[in-house]
Structures are given as C-alpha cells and as structure tokens.
Amino acid sequence: MSSDSQGSVKGEAPVILSPSSSTSSQGSPLSPSTKPPELPDELVQAGWSKCWSRRENRPYYFNRFTNQSLWEVPVLGQHDVISDPLGLNAAPAEAGDTNQGNGQRKRRISEEQGVGPNSLKRSKVEPTTPISPSTPGLKPWSAAPEDKPAQTTTPTTPSPAPAPYRPAVIYWDLDVQTNAVIREQAPASHLPPHPEIELQRAQLVTKLRQHYHELCHQREGIDPPRESFNRWLLERKIIDKGHDPLLPSDCDPVISPSMFRELMNDIPVRLSRIKYKEEARKLLFKYAEAAKKMIDSRNASPESRKVVKWNAEDTMSWLRRDHSASKEDYMDRLEHLRQQCGPHVAAVAKDSVEGICSKIFQLSSEYSRRLRQTHLSLLQDPSPAAETCVSPSQQSRLVYCYPVRLSIPTPLLPRVELHFENDVACLRFKGEMVKVNRGHFSKLELLYRYSCIDDPRFEKFLSRVWCLLKRYQEMFGSGNEGTGLQGALPVTVFEALNRQFGVSFECFASPLNCYFKQFCSAFPDVDGFFGSRGPFLTFTPVSGSFEANPPFCEEFMDAMVTHFEELLGQSSEPLSFIVFVPEWRDPVTPALTRMEASVFLRHQLSITAYEHEYRSGSQHVCKREEMYYRAVHGTAVLFLQNDAGFAKWGPTPERLSELTAAFRPATLRTSFLSSPGPAPIIPGDRDSTSKPSERTQSTVRSPEGHDSNNNSNNSNNSSPQDKMAAV
C-alpha cells in the first residue's frame, strides 16, 4: 500500500490556492472547492478520506487524525486496542463470531480479501484513535437520532458504539468552512503554554490587581473603576512589544490613557446613576465635601483653593436651607459644581494618578521578565524547529487561513486531573481547579481535533485546556468582572450572517465563545491549539467575509478601524467586515465617527437598546437561563466592504431584513428564522432566555460599562463609560 498518494494531511493544514487565485480578473478565484465528499459525513468528520493506491491499483482509506490506513471502508465504533484492550467500547462482534474482538474481526476481513504484496504490513496495523478524556466521537450532534434512518445490524455492518455526551443546547457551528484567504506565514515564536507558568502568571496577575486596588485607596481614597484593569490590559497590548501574552512590559507611552481617564472620572467621588431624589441629594453633598477636603490636602494654587472652597460651601449652605428641591434641582446643582470645581480638582490629582499608572506598568514589566526567565528554564530546547520554517517565497502564496502554529516544540507537560460533577468538567493542577460545563468541554475537544497537529493521541489535551481556562480566568479577574470582554452575538445572528453575507470568521472571539471554528483571539499561544488565527490586529486577510464584535475599549476600537482601512485599501479581492459596536453618541466615540465617514461604508443599521441581546461572556460556566441578557445600549451595525466585497456580499434590503429580525430576543423572534445549525434544536431551545422581569443584569456586556454606580447625566466631558447603566 502506497502512502505517497494520501488525499489529506494531519491537522488543519493550509490549503494552497492555484496561481490564478492571485488575480482578481478571473471570476471568484478564491472560492473554496465544492466537490462532494465520497464518504458519509460522520466518517469525514472523524478524519477519514478516500485515497487511491497507485501500486495496488485500488482505493484505500486514510485517517488524518491517527495516521491509520485501511483497505476496507472504516466502521465507526472500532475500539482502540491500546486504551481499551478488552474491547469494552467496541462495536458488537459479527453474528456467529462472538468470541473475537474488534481488532481480530478487522484482520479476518482483510485476510478474506486475499494476500497481497503488503499483507504482512497490513497485519501490523491496529486502529489507533486519539485518547480523548471524554467518550470518543467527533461530531456527536451533527444530527438528531430521529433525523437519521435506523441502522440494522447485519453480518457486515456492526451496530454503532454507544453515543458520546450530547450537549443539550449548542451555541456554535463548527461545520462552516472558511472563506478567509491569507498569505502563508511562518510559525509564531511564542513560548508554548505550560501549567507551571500559567499558575505563576495567575498569582502575579492577582497580586498586580491587589496593588492597583491599594494604590487607588491610599492615594485617592477611591475604589478602582470597575473593569478598568481589564481595559488597561487591552489598551496596553495594542502597543506592547513585550513577550508575555498577558502582562504588558514594553509600551510607549508608559502612562495608559485608558487607566488615567477612568481614574480621573472617579475623582473626587464616583458619580453614580441617580434614580431617586434622596440619592441625588446625598451624592451632591458627598461631592462638595470630597472636593473641599481634596483641595485642602493637596498642593493647589490660591486661586484654585478659593474657587473650590467657595463653591463647596455655597452648595452645603443651599442643601441645609432648601428641603423642597426636586431631583432635577439636585442634578442641576451637581452639574454646576462639577463644572466649577472639576478642572481644579483634576489639576491637583493629575500627578498622583499618573504615578498610579506608572507604578502598575513598572510592576507588570518586572513580573513579565520574571515569568519569561522561568518559562525558558522549563523548555528543553527553546530554539525554533527547523522543519516548520516557511521561506520568504512560500510566504507569498495565498492559502485559506489556518490556526496559529508555534515554532518552539512543547516539552513534556505535567499531569492534570479531570473529573465531572454533574454537567461540569473540573480540571485540577496542584490544587488549582478550573471549571467548564460539559457542552463547552466537548466543544474544546472538537476544536482541538480540528486544529492541533502535534498531539494526535490527546496526551497534552488536558494540560492545554487547563492553561486555556486559567488564562481567561486571569483576564476575567475576581468576580468574573472581565467576562464583559467575552460577550458574543446571539446564535440566530450568526446564522443570518453566514446565510446572507457569507460570514465564516470572527475577528474577536475565543475558543470558549466562538461560533465558527475560524476566529482571531487575544492569546495565540494557548488558543492556537483550539483554532485561533492569532490577534486580529496582526491578522492580514486578502479575502473573506468577517464579523467583528470587538471589546468595547475606545483605544482598541480605534486601532481596529485603522486596521480595517488598511486591509480594505490593499486588497482587490472580495473583502467584507460587518462591525458591531456600541452606539455611544454623548460624546460619540472616535471609532464610530471614523467608520461613519469611511469611504468603505456601504450601510449602517441601528439596533435599539433593550430590544436585542448578547450572549454572556461566562457562557462556559453560567447557567442556561443566564446565557443571554438584554443590551442596555444601542448597537451600531456597520458594513465596511471594498468594491468586490460589496458586489458579492452587499447589504441588500432582503438580507438586512433577516439580520434585523435575527436580533430580536427569543420571545419576540418569528418562526421563520429557524435554520439548520450545528444541531436540529428548536429556536426556543437554542436561544432560550428568561423573561426580562425574571432576569436582571448588573453588569454590561462591554468592558466599557462601569458598574451600576455610573451616572448617565454627566457632562459631555465624561467618557462613554459613564453612559452605561445597569438594567
């Protein structure tokens, strides 16, 4: 049997396009092949493909996941003789042959075909399926059991193996193939993840958060603005040239505009959202008292002291004598006080706040250096693998996008323990446990099968899953406040985007919240094994249709728009970005202004606040009834496309109508929106949400949203964060 004619390769290798694909004059040069498969879908998903042996002049079957080759048609349910020597998980034996195991039956069938030139080699081949921590099986939810015809057991067709774990609700569709085309790239030089390093990184990030909390209390007497540390991580990584995937260490300027702005907004006190008259009165008194105390204790000019003290005393006098004022009177007085005292208070606090930002960055740089030294000491050979390098000539080839590959091989990883508690998978390493529900655990297993090429037997799977979950736990912080960074669009919206606009790729996602198996994410070192194409700001597609729902950080969104403009201006192939950003108008964000004025803007939609939903950023651990929550802000949907992209995926009225309808909450959605997805689940089951009266959401889906103490009545000098309020 010849192996030189194998029809597929191990893992998700880049698909090289023909030379004519680089010219846009030839119609649709970048369209994927539509050749129908020669095997059932279950076998294709399990990695099997039909090949032709030139030496034997007959077909054979090759598994790209296990490197297994068979002359006969593969049978699902064949057991692994290494991990299951007794055949407990094997398909039932053939009639009249109950004493033979599955491996013996397979060899007998081969012998009945006659002895060939390489029969000796065939007799040594044993089925080797990946050792997976869960029940083997690749696409257990491709269709419901009732949708498939009943399989009868015959002497030549063994009955299928017991069904693997089937998630009750599916929030992804990993069958969608990519239409994103890139230029072939060399493997990344990131250090491979290791549980020891990830555990140490988690401890240092927690310590850094504590330092930030203490500095805010000691120097300014305030609590850190909610999620400001997480937005600081995002904003810093845009310009960071350091080596650590999470902690910034080489940024210019050192002072973070995001952290500085949010701290200044909360000085001298945090302005909360006012609902009642008494709350407005207390906040006005608190602001006047804090401003006066602050100006007395800082090195302020005589003029500043005079202005602040006079306004503060006048406000307190007014509060003591006027008890019949309305809520609006208190709010007007507060706004006047902020306008008069705000600039003077900010001037005396400026140096202190800059010191907080600088100190946090210095600590982060030191922690990053310490982590890298420890990480390098764990690697046996930190030099890149020579065989994985891509020459400059190869980098000019157009290929369909593929997951990040690391040039540094992964060393032997320590053992991670796994056990299940009801529907939750618990992974433990050195006493540190991370959790994920079984549905998302099965999703990670599928993504790993599709994307990982260096671990066919799943020997490193649990360690890499532990590192992945721990990394996102570090980013979320205490109380899972950073889960707003991981919010996602509803499933029905993704279905409409794929069906109407050919979207097959997410620009901002993670293995935990992605809908497609093609996505960009923040951490290529851990996410690459599960399908990530790396950070979007370094991702340079030539063609494709993309969905972009970025973390709502002003600096990050602004950098995203710059990248869009560059990509659309450089490519003549069909290229489309459908962008979802908060519709902040008071004041308007720079990113929204730039996109609305872009020459590539083809259409713009506005989705009304409270009339659409987002998927929770903690969907991998939250309860099913908490999966969705209403958006408390309007969402702007912008279509940025070059000429070829507009001609292919243009926003026609029919397409826009279905997209708008898909945004409606599940209770308002019409029945015609249900469509084939990753599982035949009814719309109410797929997008189940509790009624608004039964569910309250104290945090906003976006990282920009402060907590419920923000005031929507701030002046125009306030940041968009202050416009976000709790439901």
C-alpha positions in Angstrom: 0.0 0.0 0.0 1.5 3.3 -1.0 1.4 6.3 1.3 2.6 8.8 -1.3 -0.9 9.5 -2.6 -2.7 10.3 0.6 -5.5 12.7 0.0 -5.3 14.6 3.3 -2.7 15.7 5.8 -2.7 15.6 9.6 -4.4 18.5 11.2 -5.8 21.6 9.5 -3.0 22.4 7.1 -3.1 25.5 4.9 -4.9 24.9 1.6 -2.8 26.4 -1.2 -4.6 28.2 -3.9 -3.8 28.0 -7.5 -1.6 30.7 -9.0 -4.5 32.1 -10.8 -6.1 32.9 -7.5 -3.9 36.0 -7.1 -5.5 37.7 -10.0 -8.9 39.3 -9.5 -9.7 39.4 -13.2 -10.6 35.8 -13.2 -14.0 35.3 -11.6 -14.2 34.1 -7.9 -10.6 32.9 -7.7 -10.8 32.5 -4.0 -14.0 30.4 -3.8 -13.5 27.1 -1.9 -13.9 23.8 -3.7 -17.4 22.3 -3.8 -16.5 18.7 -4.7 -19.0 16.4 -2.9 -17.5 14.0 -0.3 -17.0 10.3 -1.1 -17.7 9.2 2.4 -20.5 9.7 4.9 -20.4 12.9 6.9 -19.7 11.0 10.1 -16.5 9.4 8.7 -15.3 12.7 7.1 -15.7 14.5 10.5 -13.8 11.6 12.1 -10.9 12.4 9.8 -11.3 9.7 7.2 -10.8 10.3 3.5 -10.7 8.1 0.4 -7.4 7.8 -1.4 -6.1 5.8 -4.3 -3.1 3.5 -4.2 -1.2 3.5 -7.5 0.8 0.5 -6.5 -2.2 -1.7 -5.6 -4.5 0.0 -8.1 -7.4 0.2 -5.7 -8.8 2.7 -3.2 -7.9 2.8 0.5 -8.9 5.0 3.4 -6.7 7.2 5.5 -7.4 9.0 8.8 -5.6 12.3 9.1 -6.0 12.4 12.9 -4.5 9.0 13.6 -2.5 8.2 10.5 -4.4 5.0 10.3 -4.9 3.3 6.8 -7.5 0.7 5.9 -8.3 -1.2 2.7 -12.0 -1.6 3.7 -14.5 1.1 4.5 -13.9 2.3 8.1 -16.5 1.4 10.7 -17.4 3.9 13.4 -17.1 2.3 16.9 -13.9 0.3 16.3 -12.1 0.4 19.6 -8.5 1.4 20.5 -6.6 -1.8 21.3 -4.1 0.3 23.4 -6.5 2.2 25.6 -9.3 -0.4 25.5 -7.6 -3.9 25.1 -10.7 -5.8 26.2 -12.9 -4.1 23.6 -15.4 -2.8 26.2 -16.2 0.2 24.0 -16.1 -1.7 20.7 -19.0 -2.3 18.3 -20.7 -5.7 18.8 -19.0 -8.6 17.0 -20.4 -10.1 13.9 -23.0 -12.9 14.1 -21.6 -16.2 14.8 -18.2 -14.7 15.8 -18.9 -13.5 19.3 -15.6 -14.7 20.7 -13.5 -12.4 18.6 -12.6 -8.8 19.4 -13.0 -5.9 17.1 -9.3 -5.9 16.1 -9.4 -9.7 15.3 -12.6 -9.2 13.2 -10.9 -6.4 11.3 -7.9 -8.6 10.5 -10.1 -11.5 9.4 -11.9 -9.3 6.9 -8.6 -8.2 5.5 -7.4 -11.8 5.2 -10.6 -12.7 3.3 -9.6 -10.3 0.6 -6.6 -12.3 -0.2 -2.9 -12.0 0.5 -1.4 -9.0 -1.3 2.2 -7.8 -1.7 2.0 -5.9 1.5 -0.2 -8.2 3.5 2.5 -8.5 6.2 2.5 -4.8 6.7 -1.3 -4.8 6.9 -1.4 -7.3 9.6 0.6 -5.0 11.9 -1.8 -2.1 11.5 -4.0 -1.6 14.6 -6.7 1.0 14.9 -5.4 3.9 16.9 -8.0 6.5 17.8 -7.0 9.6 19.8 -7.1 9.1 23.6 -9.7 11.6 24.5 -10.7 12.4 28.1 -14.3 12.1 27.1 -16.2 9.5 25.2 -14.7 9.1 21.7 -16.6 10.6 18.9 -16.1 13.6 16.7 -19.4 15.2 15.7 -22.0 13.6 18.0 -24.5 16.4 17.5 -24.4 16.7 13.7 -28.0 15.5 13.6 -30.6 14.3 15.9 -31.1 10.5 16.2 -34.7 10.8 14.8 -33.4 12.5 11.7 -31.2 9.6 10.7 -32.5 6.3 9.3 -32.4 3.4 11.6 -29.3 1.2 11.1 -29.9 -2.5 11.1 -27.3 -4.9 12.3 -26.1 -7.2 9.6 -23.2 -9.6 9.4 -21.2 -6.9 7.6 -22.5 -3.8 9.3 -21.9 -3.8 13.1 -24.2 -1.6 15.2 -22.8 1.8 16.3 -21.0 2.4 19.6 -22.8 4.0 22.5 -23.5 7.7 21.8 -21.0 10.1 23.3 -22.0 13.0 25.5 -24.5 15.2 23.7 -24.9 18.8 24.8 -28.5 19.9 25.5 -28.0 23.2 23.7 -25.4 24.1 21.0 -24.2 27.7 20.7 -21.7 27.1 17.8 -21.5 25.6 14.3 -18.0 24.1 13.6 -19.1 22.7 10.2 -18.8 26.1 8.5 -15.7 26.2 6.3 -13.6 29.3 5.9 -13.6 31.7 3.0 -10.8 33.8 4.6 -7.7 33.8 2.5 -4.3 34.9 3.8 -0.7 34.8 2.7 1.2 31.9 4.2 3.1 32.8 7.3 6.0 31.4 9.3 5.2 29.7 12.7 4.9 32.0 15.6 7.7 32.4 18.1 5.5 32.3 21.2 6.6 30.1 24.1 4.3 27.1 24.4 1.9 27.1 27.3 2.8 25.2 30.5 0.7 24.7 33.6 3.5 25.7 35.9 4.0 29.0 34.2 0.3 29.7 33.9 -0.2 29.1 37.6 2.6 31.5 38.4 1.2 34.1 35.9 -2.2 33.8 37.6 -0.6 34.5 41.0 1.3 37.5 39.7 -1.8 39.0 37.9 -3.8 38.6 41.1 -1.0 40.4 43.0 -0.9 43.2 40.4 -4.7 43.7 40.8 -4.3 44.0 44.5 -1.5 46.6 44.1 -3.8 48.6 41.9 -6.6 48.4 44.4 -4.3 49.5 47.3 -2.8 52.4 45.3 -6.3 53.8 44.4 -7.3 53.7 48.1 -4.1 55.0 49.5 -3.5 57.9 47.1 -7.0 58.9 46.0 -9.4 57.2 48.5 -11.5 55.6 45.8 -12.2 52.1 44.6 -10.7 51.2 41.2 -13.2 51.8 38.4 -15.0 48.6 37.5 -13.1 46.6 34.8 -10.6 49.5 34.4 -7.7 47.0 35.0 -9.1 44.7 32.2 -9.4 47.6 29.8 -5.8 48.6 30.8 -4.6 45.1 29.7 -6.4 45.5 26.4 -5.2 49.1 25.7 -1.6 48.3 26.6 -1.4 45.1 24.4 -2.3 47.2 21.3 1.2 48.9 21.5 3.1 46.4 23.7 6.2 44.9 22.2 7.0 42.7 25.1 7.0 38.9 25.2 4.4 38.0 27.7 0.9 37.2 26.2 -1.0 38.9 29.0 1.2 41.3 31.1 2.4 44.4 29.2 6.1 45.1 29.5 7.3 47.4 26.6 4.9 50.2 25.9 5.3 53.8 24.8 3.9 55.9 26.5 4.2 54.4 29.9 1.1 56.2 31.2 -2.0 54.5 29.9 -4.7 56.9 28.5 -7.4 54.4 29.4 -6.5 53.9 33.0 -5.7 57.6 33.5 -9.0 58.7 32.0 -11.1 56.3 34.1 -9.4 57.2 37.4 -9.9 60.9 36.7 -13.6 60.4 36.1 -14.0 59.0 39.6 -12.2 61.8 41.4 -13.1 63.2 43.9 -16.0 60.7 44.1 -17.7 58.3 41.7 -20.8 59.7 40.2 -23.5 57.0 40.4 -26.6 56.6 38.4 -29.3 58.5 40.2 -32.8 57.1 40.5 -34.4 58.9 43.4 -34.3 62.3 44.9 -32.6 61.3 48.2 -29.8 59.7 46.2 -29.2 62.9 44.3 -29.1 64.9 47.5 -26.6 62.6 49.2 -24.3 62.5 46.1 -24.3 66.3 45.8 -23.3 66.7 49.5 -20.6 63.9 49.1 -19.1 65.6 46.0 -18.9 69.0 47.7 -17.4 67.6 50.8 -14.8 65.5 48.9 -13.8 68.4 46.6 -13.2 70.7 49.6 -11.2 68.1 51.5 -9.1 67.2 48.5 -8.2 70.9 47.7 -7.2 71.5 51.3 -4.9 68.4 51.5 -3.1 68.9 48.1 -0.6 71.4 46.8 -3.1 73.7 45.0 -2.8 77.3 43.9 -4.5 80.0 46.0 -7.0 80.7 43.1 -8.0 77.0 42.9 -8.5 76.8 46.7 -10.6 79.9 46.7 -12.9 78.7 43.8 -13.4 75.2 45.1 -13.9 76.1 48.8 -16.4 78.9 47.9 -18.5 76.6 45.6 -18.4 73.7 48.1 -19.5 75.9 51.0 -22.2 77.5 48.9 -23.6 74.1 47.9 -23.6 72.9 51.5 -25.4 76.0 52.6 -28.0 75.5 49.9 -28.6 71.9 51.0 -29.1 72.9 54.6 -31.7 75.5 53.9 -33.6 74.1 50.9 -35.5 70.9 51.6 -38.2 71.2 48.9 -35.9 70.8 45.9 -36.6 68.1 43.3 -34.3 65.5 41.9 -33.8 67.7 38.8 -32.7 70.6 41.1 -30.1 68.5 42.8 -28.8 67.2 39.5 -28.5 70.7 38.0 -26.7 71.8 41.1 -24.3 68.8 40.9 -23.6 69.6 37.2 -22.8 73.2 38.1 -20.5 72.1 40.9 -18.6 69.7 38.6 -18.1 72.4 36.0 -16.8 74.9 38.6 -14.6 72.5 40.7 -13.7 69.7 38.2 -10.8 71.4 36.4 -9.2 72.5 39.7 -9.6 69.1 41.3 -8.2 67.4 38.2 -5.2 69.6 38.3 -4.2 68.7 41.8 -4.8 65.0 41.2 -3.0 64.7 37.9 0.5 63.8 39.2 -0.9 61.3 41.7 -3.0 59.5 39.1 -0.1 59.4 36.7 2.0 57.8 39.5 -0.6 55.1 39.9 -0.5 54.3 36.2 3.3 54.3 36.1 3.7 52.1 39.1 1.3 49.5 37.8 3.2 49.3 34.5 6.6 49.0 36.2 5.3 46.1 38.3 3.8 44.5 35.2 7.2 44.8 33.4 9.0 43.2 36.3 6.5 40.3 36.5 6.7 39.7 32.8 10.5 39.5 32.9 10.4 37.0 35.8 7.9 34.8 34.1 9.9 34.6 30.9 13.1 33.6 32.7 11.2 30.8 34.5 9.5 29.7 31.3 12.7 29.5 29.3 14.2 27.3 32.0 11.4 24.8 31.6 11.9 24.4 27.9 14.3 21.6 26.9 15.1 23.3 23.5 13.7 26.8 23.2 15.1 27.2 19.6 12.5 27.1 16.8 12.0 23.8 14.9 13.9 24.0 11.6 11.4 21.9 9.7 8.5 24.3 10.4 10.1 27.4 9.0 8.5 29.0 6.0 10.7 30.5 3.3 10.0 34.1 2.0 8.9 32.6 -1.3 6.3 30.4 0.4 5.0 33.4 2.4 3.8 35.0 -0.9 1.4 32.0 -1.5 -2.3 32.6 -1.0 -3.8 29.9 1.3 -7.0 29.5 3.3 -6.5 30.7 6.8 -5.2 28.1 9.3 -4.6 28.1 13.1 -1.5 29.5 14.7 1.5 27.2 14.7 4.3 27.5 17.3 7.9 27.2 16.1 9.1 26.1 19.6 8.1 22.5 20.4 6.1 21.8 23.6 8.0 20.0 26.3 6.6 17.1 28.4 3.7 18.6 30.3 2.7 17.6 33.9 -0.4 15.6 34.7 -3.8 17.5 35.0 -6.6 15.6 36.8 -10.1 15.6 35.4 -13.4 14.6 37.0 -17.0 15.5 36.3 -19.5 17.0 38.8 -22.9 16.7 37.2 -22.6 18.7 33.9 -19.4 20.4 34.9 -15.9 19.3 33.9 -13.3 20.1 36.7 -9.6 20.2 35.9 -7.1 20.3 38.7 -3.4 21.1 38.8 -1.5 21.5 42.1 -4.7 22.2 43.9 -5.9 24.9 41.5 -9.1 23.9 39.8 -10.8 25.4 36.8 -14.3 24.5 35.6 -16.2 24.4 32.3 -19.5 22.9 31.5 -19.6 19.6 29.6 -21.0 21.1 26.5 -18.1 23.6 26.1 -15.7 20.9 27.2 -16.9 18.8 24.2 -16.5 21.9 22.0 -12.9 22.3 23.1 -12.3 18.7 22.3 -13.7 19.2 18.8 -11.7 22.3 18.2 -8.6 20.5 19.4 -9.1 17.7 16.9 -9.6 20.1 14.1 -6.7 22.4 14.9 -3.9 20.7 16.8 -1.3 18.8 14.7 1.3 17.9 17.3 -0.8 15.8 19.7 -2.9 13.2 17.9 -3.2 11.0 21.0 -4.5 13.8 23.2 -1.6 13.4 25.6 -1.3 17.1 26.1 -5.0 18.0 25.8 -5.9 18.3 29.5 -2.9 20.4 30.3 -3.6 22.8 27.4 -7.3 23.0 28.4 -6.3 23.9 31.9 -3.9 26.6 30.7 -6.6 28.0 28.4 -9.2 28.2 31.2 -6.7 29.6 33.7 -5.6 32.3 31.2 -9.2 33.5 30.7 -9.8 33.3 34.4 -6.9 35.6 35.0 -8.2 38.1 32.5 -11.7 38.0 34.0 -10.5 38.8 37.4 -12.2 38.5 40.8 -16.0 38.1 40.5 -15.7 37.4 36.7 -15.9 41.2 36.1 -13.9 40.8 32.8 -16.5 38.4 31.3 -17.8 41.5 29.5 -14.8 41.2 27.3 -16.1 37.9 26.1 -19.7 38.7 25.3 -21.0 37.4 21.9 -23.8 37.8 19.4 -26.8 35.5 19.6 -26.7 32.3 17.6 -29.5 33.4 15.3 -27.5 36.5 14.3 -24.5 34.3 13.4 -26.8 32.1 11.3 -28.2 35.1 9.5 -24.7 36.5 8.9 -23.4 33.2 7.5 -26.5 32.5 5.4 -27.0 36.0 3.9 -23.5 37.6 4.0 -21.2 34.5 3.7 -19.6 35.3 7.1 -17.4 32.4 8.3 -14.9 34.1 10.5 -14.9 36.1 13.8 -12.4 38.8 14.3 -12.7 38.9 18.1 -13.5 35.7 19.9 -12.0 32.9 21.9 -12.3 29.1 21.9 -14.9 29.5 24.7 -17.3 31.9 23.0 -16.7 31.4 19.2 -19.4 30.3 16.9 -17.2 29.4 13.9 -14.0 27.3 14.2 -12.2 30.2 12.4 -11.6 33.1 14.7 -9.0 35.6 16.0 -8.3 35.8 19.7 -6.1 37.6 22.3 -3.8 34.7 23.2 -2.3 32.8 20.3 0.0 30.7 22.5 -2.9 28.9 24.2 -5.8 29.5 21.7 -3.9 28.3 18.6 -4.3 24.7 19.6 -8.1 25.3 19.6 -8.4 27.1 16.2 -7.3 30.7 16.8 -5.6 32.5 13.9 -3.9 34.9 16.4 -4.7 38.5 17.3 -6.8 40.4 14.7 -4.6 43.5 14.7 -1.8 41.3 13.3 -4.1 39.2 11.0 -3.9 40.3 7.4 -6.6 38.6 5.3 -6.7 39.1 1.5 -10.3 37.9 1.0 -13.3 36.8 3.0 -16.4 37.8 4.9 -15.8 38.7 8.6 -17.8 39.5 11.7 -16.2 42.0 14.1 -17.6 42.4 17.6 -14.7 44.0 19.5 -14.2 44.5 23.2 -15.7 48.0 23.9 -12.5 49.7 24.7 -12.1 53.1 22.9 -8.4 52.7 22.1 -8.9 49.1 20.9 -11.8 50.0 18.7 -9.8 52.9 17.2 -6.9 50.6 16.3 -9.4 48.1 14.8 -10.8 50.8 12.4 -7.2 51.7 11.3 -6.6 48.0 10.5 -9.9 47.8 8.6 -9.0 50.7 6.4 -5.5 49.3 5.6 -6.9 45.9 4.7 -9.7 47.1 2.5 -7.5 49.6 0.7 -4.8 47.0 -0.1 -7.0 44.1 -1.4 -8.9 44.0 -4.7 -10.4 40.6 -3.8 -13.8 40.4 -2.1 -13.4 41.6 1.4 -16.1 42.4 3.9 -16.3 43.4 7.6 -19.6 43.6 9.4 -18.9 45.5 12.6 -20.9 45.6 15.8 -20.1 48.5 18.2 -22.0 50.4 20.9 -23.9 53.4 19.6 -22.4 56.0 22.0 -23.4 59.5 20.9 -22.8 61.7 24.0 -20.0 62.0 23.3 -19.5 60.0 20.1 -16.5 57.6 20.1 -13.7 58.2 17.6 -14.0 54.7 16.2 -17.7 55.2 15.3 -17.1 58.6 13.8 -14.3 57.2 11.6 -16.4 54.3 10.4 -19.3 56.5 9.6 -17.1 58.7 7.5 -15.2 55.9 5.8 -15.2 55.5 2.0 -15.7 51.8 2.6 -19.0 52.2 4.5 -21.8 50.6 2.5 -24.7 50.6 5.0 -25.4 51.2 8.7 -28.0 49.8 11.0 -29.1 50.8 14.5 -30.4 48.2 16.9 -32.4 49.8 19.7 -31.3 49.4 23.3 -33.2 46.8 25.4 -34.6 45.2 22.2 -31.7 42.9 21.5 -29.5 40.6 23.4 -25.9 39.4 23.8 -24.5 36.1 24.8 -22.9 36.0 28.2 -19.1 36.1 28.4 -19.3 33.5 31.1 -21.3 31.1 28.9 -18.9 28.2 29.6 -19.7 28.2 33.3 -23.0 30.0 33.7 -26.5 28.5 33.9 -28.6 28.1 30.8 -31.1 30.7 31.9 -28.3 33.2 32.3 -26.9 32.7 28.8 -28.5 35.8 27.3 -29.1 39.3 28.6 -30.5 42.5 27.1 -28.2 45.2 25.9 -28.6 48.4 27.8 -27.2 50.5 24.9 -27.9 50.7 21.2 -25.7 48.7 18.9 -24.5 50.2 15.6 -24.0 47.6 12.8 -21.7 48.9 10.0 -20.9 47.2 6.7 -17.3 48.0 5.6 -16.6 46.5 2.2 -14.4 47.1 -0.8 -15.9 47.1 -4.3 -15.5 43.3 -4.8 -16.9 42.6 -1.3 -19.9 44.9 -1.9 -20.7 43.1 -5.2 -20.5 39.7 -3.5 -22.0 40.3 0.0 -23.7 43.7 -0.4 -26.3 44.6 2.2 -29.5 44.3 0.2 -32.9 45.0 1.8 -33.8 41.3 1.9 -30.5 40.5 3.7 -30.8 43.4 6.1 -34.4 42.4 6.9 -33.4 38.9 8.0 -30.4 40.2 10.0 -32.6 42.7 11.9 -35.2 40.0 12.6 -32.5 37.7 13.9 -31.5 40.3 16.6 -34.9 40.1 18.3 -35.0 38.3 21.6 -36.2 34.7 21.6 -39.6 35.6 22.9 -40.2 38.0 20.0 -38.5 36.0 17.3 -40.7 34.7 14.5 -40.6 31.0 13.5 -39.2 31.6 10.0 -35.8 32.4 11.5 -35.1 28.8 12.5 -32.5 27.3 10.2 -30.1 24.3 10.0 -27.3 24.7 12.5 -25.0 22.5 14.5 -28.0 20.6 15.9 -31.7 20.5 15.0 -32.8 22.3 18.1 -36.0 24.4 18.2 -35.4 28.1 18.3 -36.7 28.4 21.9 -34.3 25.7 22.9 -31.4 27.1 21.0 -31.8 30.7 22.2 -33.6 30.2 25.4 -33.8 33.4 27.5 -35.6 34.2 30.6 -38.2 37.0 30.6 -36.9 40.5 31.3 -38.8 40.5 34.6 -37.2 37.3 35.7 -33.6 38.3 35.0 -31.6 41.3 35.9 -28.1 42.0 34.7 -26.0 44.2 36.9 -23.1 44.4 34.5 -22.9 45.5 30.9 -21.7 43.2 28.2 -19.0 45.5 27.1 -15.8 46.2 29.1 -16.6 49.9 28.9 -19.6 49.6 31.1 -18.9 50.7 34.7 -21.0 49.2 37.4 -24.4 50.3 38.4 -22.9 53.4 40.1 -22.3 55.3 36.9 -24.2 58.4 36.1 -25.8 58.8 32.7 -26.3 62.5 33.4 -22.6 63.5 33.3 -21.4 66.4 31.2 -20.1 66.0 27.7 -16.6 65.8 29.1 -17.3 62.4 30.7 -16.3 59.2 28.9 -18.7 56.8 27.3 -18.3 54.5 30.2 -20.5 56.9 32.3 -23.3 56.4 29.8 -23.6 52.7 30.6 -26.1 51.8 33.3 -27.4 48.7 34.9 -30.6 47.1 33.7 
